[in-house]
Amino acid sequence: MTAFILIVGCIPIARSQSAGGFSIKERPEQRQVDILYGQQLLTAYCYYDSIRKPILFPVNTPDGVTVTRGYPLASRAGERTDHPHHTGIWLNYESVNGLDFWNNSTAIALDKRNLYGTILHQQVVSKQADKNKAVLTIAASWIRPDKKTLLKELTTFTFTVAGNSFFIDRKTALTADTVVVFKDVKDGFMAIRVARELEMPSKEATEFIDDKGNVTKVDGSTSGEVTGMYHSSEGINGDAVWSTKGRWAILTGRTKGKEITIGIIDHPSNRGYPAYWHARGYGLFAINPLGRKIFSNGAEEMNLSLQQGESVTFRYRVIIHSGAPLTDKQMNGYADDFGKIVQ
């Protein structure tokens, strides 16, 4: 199977109405599972070898607008080509027993791949779909370069639609196969990389350096097509959302003639709640419950340890909305409802 065929498999299919509700289509030959609503692709659970982790890609609004960046799977004219490990929606972490799962991709030099971990899809455990929702449960393994397992992952995605809002609820249980330490670091944990038009305008070019000395240069973006703006539950806006805590945050902007809101909601049961927002103007929108030190300028620190057989569970809600931007009242209501989910 060529990379080209895999990429084409994740491009949105023809638009149609929502009649018939949800359906799930497994496509093992493309290494993906499509989530359809009225035969329109909302997203696909993709587990390509080249990505080094399972992802949701692309991610579309109910009225057919793609909100995720295409690069490196399906590049679009004018979009950035930085951070090739920023793909779709994903969950991983920069330091697990010293291995970097966050920054891993095919761009890593062969002589440095011993420093990185990989999340391997194991199986689709169950799937069900009806008029109102689709539920997909998958199993995966967080492995070392020598193929030994550090963590076993069991993730359940619950997909629903209400009007022009697409809701993705993710519940991920991580069980240690040995003693595992999540070191307090910046890069994590659950994230989405958004389309170019949803980035925040910025005049300044920036350089980002990871803990291994790799430098990524990101140019400024002043084009009128770049329209994004962050806003958090604490009333903080723009770049200032980065390194602040909040029960939710949103990114609003405009693309393909549509007003778009992307929201991420933390769950009260999560470790580190409310978490810090690792929200960057160039299009990385992430929440990090385990990184504390860099965000708090050293005032806090969290190094999460799991003994063999011990588990930790994280829950997040992502909202992909087309139409008038979601308000604080709406987001607080969604967060209240999400916080009541305990199963």
Secondary structure, 3 states (H helix, E strand, C coil): CCHHHHHHHCCCCCCCCCCCCEEEEEECCCCEEEEEECCEEEEEEECCHHHCCCEEEEEECCCCCECECCCCCCCCCCCCCCCCCCCCEEEEECCECCEECCCCCCCCCHHHHHHECEEEEEEEEEEEECCCEEEEEEEEEEECCCCCEEEEEEEEEEEEEECCEEEEEEEEEEEECCCEEECCCCCEEEEEEECHHHCCCECCCEEEECCCCCEEEECCECCCCCCCEEEECCCCEHHHHCCCECCEEEEEEEECCEEEEEEEEECCCCCCCCCEEEECCCCEEEEECCCCCCCCCCCCCCCEEECCCCEEEEEEEEEEEECCCCCHHHHHHHHHHHHCCCC
